[in-house]
Amino acid sequence: MRRLVVIALFSLVCISLLASVTHAQIAAPLISSADVDYSHNTLTISGVNFGLSPKVTLGAVTLTAPSATATLIVANFPSSALPSSFVPGTYFLTITFSNGRSAAFTVALGATGPRGPAGPQGPMGFQGPAGATGATGAAGPIGPIGPQGANGNTGATGATGAQGPQGVAGATGPQGLKGDTGAAGAVGPVGQIGPIGPQGPNGNTGATGVAGPQGPQGLKGDAGATGPHGLMGDTGPTGATGATGTAGTTGPVGPQGPIGLTGATGATGAAGATGANGANGIDGATGPQGPTGPAGTNGTGFNFRGIFEPTATYATNDASTYNGATYLATTANSGPNNQTPDQNAAWTLMAAAGGAGPAGINGHDGQPGPMGPMGFNGRDGVPGVMGPQGLDGLRGPIGPPGLDGAKGPEGPTGQTGPEGAIGPVGPQGLTGAIGPQGSIGPTGLTGANGANGIDGVTGPTGPAGTNGTGFNFRGVFNTNTTYALNDVVTYTPITYNVNLPFGGAGSMVGTITTNGTQGVLNNSDIVSWNLTLNDGSKTVVLIPTTSAVGIYGADWTANPTSIVFNYNVGDNGYGGFSGPHGQFCITSQTNCFGPADTYGSWGVQGDSWVYSYGSGTQTIATGGAVAGGTSTYVATGPIAPGTVPGTFPWVMMAQAGAPGATGLTGTTGAQGLMGVPGPIGLKGDPGAASTVPGPAGPSGPTGPAGIQGPQGPQGLPYNPLQVALLRWYPAIQTGVQFAVTSAPPGYGPTSVAFDGANIWVTNSGSNTVSKLRANDGATLDTFSVGANPNGIAFDGANIWVVNRTSNTVSKLRASDGATLDTFSAGLLPTYIAFDGANIWVTNASNNTVTKLRTSDGTTLGTFSVGLQAMGIAFDGANIWVANYNSNTVSELRASDGTTVGTFSVNSHPYGIAFDGANIWVTIAGSNTVSELRASDGSNVGTFKAGSFPVGIAFDGANIWVVNSGSNSVSKF
C-alpha cells in the first residue's frame, strides 16, 4: 500500500570537499608555434603562460628541455630519435608542467627538407600602373513606391455540419494482432463547431495525444568541476628504417697452420655377460633424517614489455602483447625489422586473444524522438502575374557631366623575386683501388682422429641468477583497492541504461557502469555513472567528478541485463548518488533521509521529490551491455584506489575479444484486428465558454492581382540568417585540390570560408589571406592582414579574419579584398562565427568570447566561457564554444551573451559544427567526435575518429572531420 510522504530536501551522503586552487586562477598555457631545427636537432616552442619543469612529448618520443621560460621552450631530440628519422607526417605535441597544466599542438616532420641558402634578392619590380578612375557618384534617389493594389474580397465561410451526440464509451476489446498499415484516408471537410454538450461520465483513457510544443528552456545548473586529465594519445607511427650501408671489402685470408698429429685410438674391451638378477632383500629400517639439501635455483620470472615493437630488442622471458594476445620470448631477438610474435620462432603464445562474443539480443524499439526544430523558411514563391505595362514617363533632362575622379593611389611595389635554387651536388669521388689478395697456402694432410680425453672435473656451480619480474594476479578489479607494481587484474565493465520517471514530477536518465559483478552490488562495483536529473525547469548532471555513490546493504543487485532494488531483503539497506546540486536515493528502511518508510527521493538544485514504494522490487537500469569484454591489465607502477583500468599507469596485457555481430531483426508482427466500436455516449452538459480561439475557417478565394508597383530598391544579395547557418548555397559534389601557399607545414593555410563565388584561405605563415575562384581554384589575389591569421568567416558582404598574435580582427570587402577596418579582440583570438547580425570571436588566452557589431565593429560585449576557448558555431539562436582545457562546451544566448548551459565532454574539445538539430564536437584528446542535442546539451553519442581530430563541417547530409594527427578525413 502506498504511503503519503512529505516533500522535503534530504542529503544522501555527506561529502567533504577539499579546497583547492582552481584552474581558473592560473592562466592556461597556450602554444602559438613549434619550429624544428634539423641541423641542431632541436624543437623551439613559443607561446604564453608556460609553467615550470616542462615535460615535452612529440608522438611517442620524449624530448629533454634544458631551456624554458614563460614564453619559450627549447627541447632536444634524443639521439635515438632525431627529427630526420621520423616518418613524414603530422605529430601530436604535448607539454605537461609541474603545476599539472598542459598544452597541445601539432608539428609536421619530414615533409619539408632543411631550408636551402637564401637566393639573391630579385630586381626591383616595375612601377605599378596608375590607379583606376574614381568611383561614380551616388545614384539619384529611387522614385516612390506605387500604391498597393486592392485586396480581393474574402470568400464566405462554409457552413459547419452539426456535431453528432457523443456515444457511451464501449468496453475496451482485447489487443488484436498488429495488421498492415492502411492507406491514409482523405481529409473530410471542416464541420461547424457545435454547442458544447453537458459533461459526460469519464470514459476510458484515450490514446496518448500528439506531443505539445516544447516548454521554455529551463535554468542552467551550476557548471560541473573540471574533469580528469584525458588519456594519453596513441603512439605515433614507427619511423622508416634507414638504408643499409655498403659492405666493406673482404680482407685477405691468412695461411692455415699445420694440423697436429692425432694419437692412435685404443682398442675397446669386450663387454662381460650380464648376470642374473638376485632376489629382493628385506627392506631395511628407515635411516635418520639426512641434512638439508642445497637451495634450488630461482624460478624464471617474466619481464612485461607492453605492446610489441618490431624495432625493439628483447631478451629471453620478455613478455609482450600483439593483436590482443600475449607472447613470451623464448630466446633473445631484436629489430630493426623483427618479425611479429605470431610469425617468429623466438616467441611462444602465453595468452590468446579473447574470442568473439555471441550475437547480441535485438534492442527494443526506441521511444519517438522529440519534435525537431522549426525548419528554415521555404523558398520564395512563384512571382505573381505581371501587371500591364505602364505608360512611358517623360524623359528627364540630361544631367551635367560628373567631375573627373581623383587620381588612383600608386601601385604596390613589385614582389621580391623567388629564392634561388640550391646548387647541384658535386660528383662523387672515385673509389680507391682494392689491394691484391694474398695467395692461399697449401692445405695440410688430415691427421687421424686422436682418442677422446678423460672427462674433466665438473666445475663449481655458478652464482644464482637474479629473480625475473613476476606478476601478482589480484583477480577482478576493485575500485577501493590499492595496487602495486606488476599487480594483474581482470576488468569487464558493463554499462546499463537508466530511464527512471518519478511520477509526474520528473525523471532520471543516463547510464551506470559496473565492473561486471553479478549479484549484490557494493560501492566498489560502480566504476562510472552519467545521470541527468530533470524536473522540467531545472537539470543537474551527476558524474564521478561532481558526485559520489553510496550503497549500503544487499538491496542493490545486478544481472546481465538490469540493476534492481529489492525492498524485501530486510536489511534496511539503501543507496544512490549525491552531488552538491542534486541527488537520488532509494531505500527500504525508515531513516534514509527522514522519518518515512520505504521510499526513494531525488532533488535538483534545491527542489526535491519523494518516490514511494511499499514492497517488491524497483528496476533502476536496463539494457546491460558489456563495454568491450573482459581484458587483463598489469600495473606499471603504484595505483591509488579509483583508477580504472585503461588509464595510466594500467597497461593492457591481454585484450578482450571483439563483440559478436548484431543479431538479425525479427519480423514485424501482423496488425491486430480492429476492436468493435463502442456505443455512442450520452450527450454531456454544455461546458463553459472556451477562452481558446476556435480553428480558422477555410480561406476565401484569391482576389484579383493588384496593379504591379514600381521596382523597389536593391536588397541584400543573401539572407543573413542563412549565411550564419552556412546553408545559403548549393553543395558542389566534386572536389579538386589547389595549392595555396608554399610556407612550411604548420605555417601555411589554416582556415577556409566561402563567399558564394570564391574561396578565402588564411595563410598563417605569411600573414595574408588568399582569394581563390571556386570553380577552378585559380588564385585571384592575396591580401595582407594581421599577424598569424587563423579563423575566417563571411557575413554576406565582407570577410572577417582573426589575427591570432595581433589580438585583432580584420574586415575585408569580399568584392575586392580592400581592408575596411581592423578591430581589437581579446588575448590570442582563435576562431570566429557570424550569427546573422554580429561577429563572435573566441579568445583562447583569457577564456572569453567577444561580440562585435558587423556594421562598425563596435564591441557589444565580452563573455566568460571555459578554459582556452577554441571552436565556435551558431545554431540559429545560440552560440556554442568548445573549451579545450576545461573539457566542456558552453552554450550562450546570441541575443545577450547569457550562458544557457555548460556541458561536459571528453578530453580537449577543439572544433564545433551544427547540423540543424545537434552540435558536433571534435575531441582531440581521445580521438573521437561527440554529438550533443542542441535543445538540452545531452550527449547523443560518441564516435571514433582519426588521430587528433580538429576541424569539422556539415554538408547538409554528413559530418566531415579533419584528423590532423593521422593526415586523414573522417565522414559520419
PABA-864204 format. One line per field, with one value per residue (C-alpha): residue in three letters; x, y, z. Coordinates in steps of 0.5 Angstrom, whole numbers, plus 500, padded with zeros to 3 digits. Layout:
BEGIN
aa <- c(ALA:...)
px <- c(X:...)
py <- c(Y:...)
pz <- c(Z:...)
//
This chain:
BEGIN
aa <- c(MET:ARG:ARG:LEU:VAL:VAL:ILE:ALA:LEU:PHE:SER:LEU:VAL:CYS:ILE:SER:LEU:LEU:ALA:SER:VAL:THR:HIS:ALA:GLN:ILE:ALA:ALA:PRO:LEU:ILE:SER:SER:ALA:ASP:VAL:ASP:TYR:SER:HIS:ASN:THR:LEU:THR:ILE:SER:GLY:VAL:ASN:PHE:GLY:LEU:SER:PRO:LYS:VAL:THR:LEU:GLY:ALA:VAL:THR:LEU:THR:ALA:PRO:SER:ALA:THR:ALA:THR:LEU:ILE:VAL:ALA:ASN:PHE:PRO:SER:SER:ALA:LEU:PRO:SER:SER:PHE:VAL:PRO:GLY:THR:TYR:PHE:LEU:THR:ILE:THR:PHE:SER:ASN:GLY:ARG:SER:ALA:ALA:PHE:THR:VAL:ALA:LEU:GLY:ALA:THR:GLY:PRO:ARG:GLY:PRO:ALA:GLY:PRO:GLN:GLY:PRO:MET:GLY:PHE:GLN:GLY:PRO:ALA:GLY:ALA:THR:GLY:ALA:THR:GLY:ALA:ALA:GLY:PRO:ILE:GLY:PRO:ILE:GLY:PRO:GLN:GLY:ALA:ASN:GLY:ASN:THR:GLY:ALA:THR:GLY:ALA:THR:GLY:ALA:GLN:GLY:PRO:GLN:GLY:VAL:ALA:GLY:ALA:THR:GLY:PRO:GLN:GLY:LEU:LYS:GLY:ASP:THR:GLY:ALA:ALA:GLY:ALA:VAL:GLY:PRO:VAL:GLY:GLN:ILE:GLY:PRO:ILE:GLY:PRO:GLN:GLY:PRO:ASN:GLY:ASN:THR:GLY:ALA:THR:GLY:VAL:ALA:GLY:PRO:GLN:GLY:PRO:GLN:GLY:LEU:LYS:GLY:ASP:ALA:GLY:ALA:THR:GLY:PRO:HIS:GLY:LEU:MET:GLY:ASP:THR:GLY:PRO:THR:GLY:ALA:THR:GLY:ALA:THR:GLY:THR:ALA:GLY:THR:THR:GLY:PRO:VAL:GLY:PRO:GLN:GLY:PRO:ILE:GLY:LEU:THR:GLY:ALA:THR:GLY:ALA:THR:GLY:ALA:ALA:GLY:ALA:THR:GLY:ALA:ASN:GLY:ALA:ASN:GLY:ILE:ASP:GLY:ALA:THR:GLY:PRO:GLN:GLY:PRO:THR:GLY:PRO:ALA:GLY:THR:ASN:GLY:THR:GLY:PHE:ASN:PHE:ARG:GLY:ILE:PHE:GLU:PRO:THR:ALA:THR:TYR:ALA:THR:ASN:ASP:ALA:SER:THR:TYR:ASN:GLY:ALA:THR:TYR:LEU:ALA:THR:THR:ALA:ASN:SER:GLY:PRO:ASN:ASN:GLN:THR:PRO:ASP:GLN:ASN:ALA:ALA:TRP:THR:LEU:MET:ALA:ALA:ALA:GLY:GLY:ALA:GLY:PRO:ALA:GLY:ILE:ASN:GLY:HIS:ASP:GLY:GLN:PRO:GLY:PRO:MET:GLY:PRO:MET:GLY:PHE:ASN:GLY:ARG:ASP:GLY:VAL:PRO:GLY:VAL:MET:GLY:PRO:GLN:GLY:LEU:ASP:GLY:LEU:ARG:GLY:PRO:ILE:GLY:PRO:PRO:GLY:LEU:ASP:GLY:ALA:LYS:GLY:PRO:GLU:GLY:PRO:THR:GLY:GLN:THR:GLY:PRO:GLU:GLY:ALA:ILE:GLY:PRO:VAL:GLY:PRO:GLN:GLY:LEU:THR:GLY:ALA:ILE:GLY:PRO:GLN:GLY:SER:ILE:GLY:PRO:THR:GLY:LEU:THR:GLY:ALA:ASN:GLY:ALA:ASN:GLY:ILE:ASP:GLY:VAL:THR:GLY:PRO:THR:GLY:PRO:ALA:GLY:THR:ASN:GLY:THR:GLY:PHE:ASN:PHE:ARG:GLY:VAL:PHE:ASN:THR:ASN:THR:THR:TYR:ALA:LEU:ASN:ASP:VAL:VAL:THR:TYR:THR:PRO:ILE:THR:TYR:ASN:VAL:ASN:LEU:PRO:PHE:GLY:GLY:ALA:GLY:SER:MET:VAL:GLY:THR:ILE:THR:THR:ASN:GLY:THR:GLN:GLY:VAL:LEU:ASN:ASN:SER:ASP:ILE:VAL:SER:TRP:ASN:LEU:THR:LEU:ASN:ASP:GLY:SER:LYS:THR:VAL:VAL:LEU:ILE:PRO:THR:THR:SER:ALA:VAL:GLY:ILE:TYR:GLY:ALA:ASP:TRP:THR:ALA:ASN:PRO:THR:SER:ILE:VAL:PHE:ASN:TYR:ASN:VAL:GLY:ASP:ASN:GLY:TYR:GLY:GLY:PHE:SER:GLY:PRO:HIS:GLY:GLN:PHE:CYS:ILE:THR:SER:GLN:THR:ASN:CYS:PHE:GLY:PRO:ALA:ASP:THR:TYR:GLY:SER:TRP:GLY:VAL:GLN:GLY:ASP:SER:TRP:VAL:TYR:SER:TYR:GLY:SER:GLY:THR:GLN:THR:ILE:ALA:THR:GLY:GLY:ALA:VAL:ALA:GLY:GLY:THR:SER:THR:TYR:VAL:ALA:THR:GLY:PRO:ILE:ALA:PRO:GLY:THR:VAL:PRO:GLY:THR:PHE:PRO:TRP:VAL:MET:MET:ALA:GLN:ALA:GLY:ALA:PRO:GLY:ALA:THR:GLY:LEU:THR:GLY:THR:THR:GLY:ALA:GLN:GLY:LEU:MET:GLY:VAL:PRO:GLY:PRO:ILE:GLY:LEU:LYS:GLY:ASP:PRO:GLY:ALA:ALA:SER:THR:VAL:PRO:GLY:PRO:ALA:GLY:PRO:SER:GLY:PRO:THR:GLY:PRO:ALA:GLY:ILE:GLN:GLY:PRO:GLN:GLY:PRO:GLN:GLY:LEU:PRO:TYR:ASN:PRO:LEU:GLN:VAL:ALA:LEU:LEU:ARG:TRP:TYR:PRO:ALA:ILE:GLN:THR:GLY:VAL:GLN:PHE:ALA:VAL:THR:SER:ALA:PRO:PRO:GLY:TYR:GLY:PRO:THR:SER:VAL:ALA:PHE:ASP:GLY:ALA:ASN:ILE:TRP:VAL:THR:ASN:SER:GLY:SER:ASN:THR:VAL:SER:LYS:LEU:ARG:ALA:ASN:ASP:GLY:ALA:THR:LEU:ASP:THR:PHE:SER:VAL:GLY:ALA:ASN:PRO:ASN:GLY:ILE:ALA:PHE:ASP:GLY:ALA:ASN:ILE:TRP:VAL:VAL:ASN:ARG:THR:SER:ASN:THR:VAL:SER:LYS:LEU:ARG:ALA:SER:ASP:GLY:ALA:THR:LEU:ASP:THR:PHE:SER:ALA:GLY:LEU:LEU:PRO:THR:TYR:ILE:ALA:PHE:ASP:GLY:ALA:ASN:ILE:TRP:VAL:THR:ASN:ALA:SER:ASN:ASN:THR:VAL:THR:LYS:LEU:ARG:THR:SER:ASP:GLY:THR:THR:LEU:GLY:THR:PHE:SER:VAL:GLY:LEU:GLN:ALA:MET:GLY:ILE:ALA:PHE:ASP:GLY:ALA:ASN:ILE:TRP:VAL:ALA:ASN:TYR:ASN:SER:ASN:THR:VAL:SER:GLU:LEU:ARG:ALA:SER:ASP:GLY:THR:THR:VAL:GLY:THR:PHE:SER:VAL:ASN:SER:HIS:PRO:TYR:GLY:ILE:ALA:PHE:ASP:GLY:ALA:ASN:ILE:TRP:VAL:THR:ILE:ALA:GLY:SER:ASN:THR:VAL:SER:GLU:LEU:ARG:ALA:SER:ASP:GLY:SER:ASN:VAL:GLY:THR:PHE:LYS:ALA:GLY:SER:PHE:PRO:VAL:GLY:ILE:ALA:PHE:ASP:GLY:ALA:ASN:ILE:TRP:VAL:VAL:ASN:SER:GLY:SER:ASN:SER:VAL:SER:LYS:PHE)
px <- c(500:503:504:504:511:512:516:523:530:535:542:545:552:556:562:568:570:578:579:584:586:582:585:581:586:592:592:592:599:598:603:603:608:613:620:624:632:634:641:642:636:632:625:623:616:613:607:605:604:609:610:616:619:616:616:616:613:612:609:612:618:620:625:629:628:634:632:625:622:614:614:620:622:628:628:633:631:634:640:636:630:633:628:631:629:621:616:614:607:604:605:602:606:604:607:606:608:610:603:599:597:598:598:598:600:601:608:610:616:620:615:620:627:632:632:637:641:638:638:640:635:631:631:626:619:616:612:605:600:596:590:583:579:575:568:562:558:552:546:540:534:529:522:517:513:507:500:499:493:486:486:481:474:475:470:465:466:463:457:460:456:452:456:453:452:457:456:457:464:465:469:476:477:483:489:489:495:498:496:499:499:493:493:491:484:482:481:474:471:472:465:462:463:457:455:459:455:454:460:459:462:469:471:477:483:485:491:497:496:501:507:505:510:517:517:521:529:530:535:542:545:552:558:561:568:574:574:580:586:585:588:595:595:596:603:606:608:615:620:622:629:635:638:643:651:655:659:667:672:674:681:686:686:692:695:693:697:699:695:698:699:693:694:692:686:686:682:675:675:669:663:662:656:650:649:642:638:638:632:630:633:629:627:632:630:629:635:636:634:639:642:638:640:642:637:634:636:631:625:624:621:617:619:613:615:608:606:611:615:619:625:626:631:628:631:629:623:621:613:609:602:601:594:590:595:601:607:613:620:624:630:633:631:632:630:630:626:624:618:612:611:606:611:617:620:623:617:611:604:603:595:591:586:579:574:568:562:556:551:547:540:536:534:527:525:527:522:520:525:523:520:525:527:523:525:528:524:522:524:521:514:513:512:505:503:506:501:500:506:505:506:513:515:517:525:528:534:541:545:551:558:561:567:574:575:581:588:588:594:601:601:605:612:613:614:621:624:624:629:635:635:640:646:647:651:658:660:662:670:673:673:680:683:683:689:691:689:695:695:693:697:697:692:696:694:689:691:688:683:686:683:678:681:678:673:675:672:666:667:664:656:656:652:645:642:637:630:626:620:614:606:602:595:589:583:577:579:576:576:577:584:591:595:603:608:606:599:595:587:581:576:570:566:558:554:547:542:538:531:527:521:519:511:509:515:521:526:533:536:543:548:551:557:560:566:562:560:553:549:550:553:558:561:567:563:560:566:563:556:553:546:541:536:531:524:522:525:532:537:543:548:552:558:564:568:562:558:559:556:554:551:549:546:545:539:542:543:546:544:547:541:539:540:535:533:529:525:524:531:530:537:535:539:539:544:544:548:549:553:552:547:543:542:538:537:532:532:528:529:525:531:535:533:528:522:519:518:520:521:526:528:531:533:535:538:534:528:526:521:519:519:515:514:511:514:517:523:524:528:534:537:536:540:546:552:559:563:569:569:574:581:587:591:598:600:607:607:603:596:591:584:579:584:580:584:585:588:595:599:595:597:593:596:591:585:578:576:571:564:560:556:549:543:538:532:526:520:514:508:501:497:492:484:480:476:469:467:463:456:455:456:450:451:454:452:454:461:464:465:472:478:482:480:477:480:481:476:477:481:477:478:484:483:485:492:494:497:504:508:515:521:524:531:536:536:542:545:544:539:544:541:542:549:550:548:552:546:545:549:548:553:559:559:566:573:579:586:589:596:595:602:609:610:613:608:604:605:601:594:590:582:577:571:566:563:558:563:570:574:578:584:588:596:598:606:606:600:596:589:588:582:581:576:572:570:578:582:585:589:585:589:593:591:595:592:595:600:599:591:587:580:575:568:563:558:554:558:565:571:573:580:582:589:592:598:596:590:586:580:581:575:576:571:569:569:576:579:580:581:575:578:581:578:581:579:581:588:590:584:583:576:570:563:557:550:546:548:554:561:563:571:574:580:584:588:583:578:572:569:568:561:563:557:558:557:562:566:564:565:558:560:566:563:567:567:571:579:582:576:577:572:565:559:552:545:540:539:545:553:557:564:569:573:580:583:576:573:567:562:559:552:551:545:546:542:545:551:548:551:545:549:556:556:562:565:572:579:581:575:577:573:565:559:552:548:541:539:545:552:558:565:572:575:583:585:581:581:573:567:562:554:550:543:542:536:539:546:545:551:547:553:561:564:571:575:583:589:588:581:581:577:569:564:557:555:547:548:554:559:567:572:580:585:591:595:594:593:586:579:573:566:560)
py <- c(500:507:512:519:522:530:533:535:536:531:529:522:522:528:529:533:538:539:547:547:552:552:552:559:562:560:562:557:555:556:554:559:556:550:550:544:545:539:542:542:537:542:544:551:552:559:561:564:562:556:553:550:544:542:535:535:529:529:523:517:521:525:531:534:541:545:552:554:561:563:564:560:553:550:542:537:531:524:521:515:519:525:529:527:520:521:518:525:527:531:529:531:535:535:539:538:543:542:545:540:544:542:545:541:543:539:539:537:533:530:533:539:539:544:551:552:558:565:567:573:579:580:586:592:591:595:601:600:603:609:608:607:612:614:611:614:619:616:615:619:618:612:614:613:606:606:605:597:594:593:586:581:580:575:569:567:562:555:552:547:541:540:535:529:527:523:516:512:509:502:497:496:490:485:487:485:483:488:489:492:500:502:508:515:517:523:529:531:538:542:542:548:548:546:548:544:539:537:534:526:521:520:515:510:513:515:514:519:526:529:532:539:544:544:548:554:553:551:555:552:549:550:548:542:541:540:533:529:529:526:519:519:519:514:512:515:511:508:511:508:504:507:505:499:502:499:493:494:490:483:483:477:470:469:462:456:453:446:441:437:429:425:420:412:410:405:398:398:392:386:387:382:378:381:377:374:379:377:376:383:383:385:393:396:400:408:412:418:425:427:434:439:440:446:451:450:455:461:460:464:471:475:482:485:490:493:493:489:494:491:496:494:489:483:479:472:472:478:479:483:484:483:484:482:476:476:473:470:471:464:467:474:477:485:489:494:489:484:479:480:475:470:469:469:462:466:468:463:464:466:468:468:474:473:470:474:474:472:476:481:481:486:492:495:500:507:512:517:523:530:534:537:545:549:548:554:559:556:558:565:563:564:571:574:575:581:588:591:596:603:609:611:617:624:624:628:633:631:632:636:632:629:631:628:622:623:620:613:611:609:601:597:595:589:583:580:575:568:565:562:554:550:549:542:537:536:529:523:522:516:509:507:501:495:492:485:479:474:467:462:457:449:445:440:433:431:427:421:423:422:418:422:425:424:428:434:435:439:446:449:452:459:464:464:469:475:474:476:480:476:478:478:476:480:478:482:490:493:501:501:497:500:496:495:495:488:487:484:485:483:488:487:494:493:499:500:505:509:512:513:517:520:520:527:530:529:524:521:519:517:511:507:503:497:493:487:484:480:479:484:491:495:502:499:495:502:505:510:514:520:521:527:529:534:537:540:547:545:540:537:532:527:524:521:528:532:527:521:514:511:503:500:493:488:491:493:487:487:481:481:486:490:493:492:495:490:493:486:484:486:489:497:498:504:507:512:518:525:532:539:541:534:527:521:516:509:506:500:503:509:513:514:522:523:519:516:508:505:511:514:521:526:533:538:545:546:543:536:530:524:517:512:504:499:493:489:491:497:497:502:501:496:494:492:492:489:495:491:485:482:485:484:489:490:496:499:503:504:505:509:507:509:509:505:500:503:510:510:507:501:498:493:486:482:485:483:479:483:483:479:481:484:479:480:484:480:480:485:482:482:488:487:486:493:493:493:501:502:505:513:516:521:528:532:538:545:547:554:559:557:562:559:561:556:554:558:558:556:561:565:565:569:576:579:581:588:593:592:598:600:596:597:598:593:588:584:579:574:572:574:568:563:566:565:558:556:554:559:556:549:544:542:535:534:536:539:540:547:550:556:558:555:556:551:546:549:556:555:555:555:556:557:561:561:568:565:565:565:561:565:562:565:564:564:564:570:574:574:571:568:569:563:562:556:553:552:554:560:565:572:576:575:581:583:582:582:577:570:570:564:564:567:568:571:576:576:582:582:577:577:575:573:576:571:574:581:581:584:582:585:587:586:588:581:584:587:585:592:593:596:597:593:592:590:583:579:576:571:571:564:562:566:566:570:570:574:581:580:577:573:571:566:569:563:566:570:565:569:571:578:580:585:589:588:595:598:593:596:591:590:585:580:574:569:561:555:555:556:557:555:553:557:555:559:554:560:562:561:561:554:554:549:550:546:546:545:539:543:546:553:555:563:566:570:576:578:573:570:563:558:552:548:541:536:532:528:531:537:539:543:544:545:545:545:540:543:539:537:540:536:537:534:531:532:528:522:522:522:526:528:529:534:535:543:543:541:539:532:527:523:519:519:516:514:519:519:522:529:531:539:542:540:542:540:539:538:531:528:531:532:531:533:529:533:527:522:526:524:526:522:522:521)
pz <- c(500:498:504:503:505:506:500:503:501:504:503:501:503:507:502:505:499:500:498:492:487:481:474:473:478:473:466:461:458:450:444:438:434:434:430:428:427:423:424:431:433:437:438:439:442:443:447:453:461:461:467:471:469:462:460:452:448:441:439:443:444:450:449:454:456:459:457:459:460:461:453:450:451:447:447:445:441:444:439:438:435:431:427:421:423:423:418:414:417:423:430:437:441:449:454:462:467:475:476:473:467:460:453:446:439:432:429:422:421:415:409:408:408:411:408:403:403:401:394:391:392:386:382:384:381:376:378:378:373:375:380:377:376:382:384:380:384:388:384:385:390:388:386:391:391:388:391:393:389:393:397:394:397:402:401:405:411:409:414:419:420:426:432:433:440:444:445:451:452:450:454:451:447:447:444:437:433:429:422:416:416:412:407:409:408:405:410:411:411:417:420:424:432:435:442:448:451:458:462:461:465:465:459:459:458:451:447:448:445:440:444:446:444:448:454:455:457:464:468:467:473:476:472:474:476:471:469:470:465:459:456:453:446:441:440:433:427:427:423:417:417:414:408:409:409:403:406:406:402:405:408:405:408:413:412:415:421:421:424:430:430:433:437:436:439:444:443:446:451:450:455:460:460:464:471:473:478:485:490:493:500:506:507:512:517:515:516:520:517:512:512:508:501:498:496:489:483:483:478:472:472:466:464:461:456:453:446:441:437:431:432:440:443:447:452:454:458:456:455:450:447:440:437:443:445:450:448:451:448:449:446:445:439:436:430:426:422:427:425:429:435:432:426:430:433:438:441:444:446:453:453:447:445:447:442:439:444:442:438:442:443:439:442:444:439:442:444:439:439:441:436:431:431:426:419:415:411:405:398:395:392:385:382:381:374:372:371:365:362:365:360:359:363:360:359:364:363:362:368:368:367:373:376:374:379:384:381:384:389:387:385:390:390:386:390:392:387:388:392:388:387:391:387:385:389:387:383:388:388:385:389:391:388:392:394:391:395:398:396:400:403:401:405:410:411:415:421:424:430:437:443:447:453:460:462:466:473:474:475:481:481:478:483:483:478:479:480:474:474:477:476:482:480:484:481:479:479:485:486:493:493:492:487:487:481:477:480:475:475:470:468:465:465:464:462:464:461:466:465:471:471:478:477:474:478:474:471:472:465:464:465:470:469:474:474:471:478:478:484:490:489:493:492:489:484:481:477:473:472:468:470:469:474:471:474:468:469:473:471:474:472:477:474:479:479:481:486:490:490:497:497:504:505:500:496:490:485:478:473:465:463:469:476:481:488:493:498:501:503:511:512:512:506:502:496:491:488:491:489:492:487:486:489:488:494:494:501:505:512:515:516:510:509:514:518:513:511:504:499:495:494:489:488:483:486:492:490:492:491:495:491:495:494:500:497:492:487:483:477:477:470:464:458:460:455:456:454:451:454:459:459:463:466:469:474:471:478:485:483:488:489:484:478:473:468:461:465:466:470:468:461:458:458:454:450:450:444:439:441:436:431:432:431:426:427:428:423:425:428:424:425:430:429:430:436:436:436:443:443:443:449:452:451:456:459:456:458:460:454:451:452:447:440:435:429:423:418:411:406:402:394:392:390:383:383:384:379:380:383:381:383:390:392:391:397:400:396:401:407:413:418:412:411:419:419:413:409:403:397:394:395:390:389:386:389:387:391:390:392:396:400:400:407:411:414:421:418:411:410:417:416:410:408:402:400:394:389:392:397:402:406:412:411:418:416:411:415:409:406:399:395:390:385:387:380:378:384:381:386:384:389:396:402:408:415:422:425:425:422:424:424:418:417:411:413:407:404:408:410:417:419:426:427:433:435:434:438:433:427:420:416:408:403:399:392:392:399:401:408:411:418:424:431:438:440:447:448:443:439:435:432:429:427:425:428:422:425:429:429:435:437:442:446:448:453:457:457:453:447:444:440:435:431:424:421:425:429:436:442:444:450:452:456:460:458:459:459:453:448:441:436:436:432:431:432:430:437:441:441:442:444:445:452:450:457:461:457:457:451:453:450:450:448:442:444:450:451:458:459:458:459:460:458:460:454:454:454:450:445:439:433:433:428:428:423:424:430:434:436:434:437:436:442:440:447:446:438:438:436:441:438:443:443:441:445:452:451:453:450:444:442:442:435:434:429:427:431:434:430:430:424:423:418:416:408:409:410:413:418:416:421:419:423:424:427:422:416:414:414:417:415:419)
//
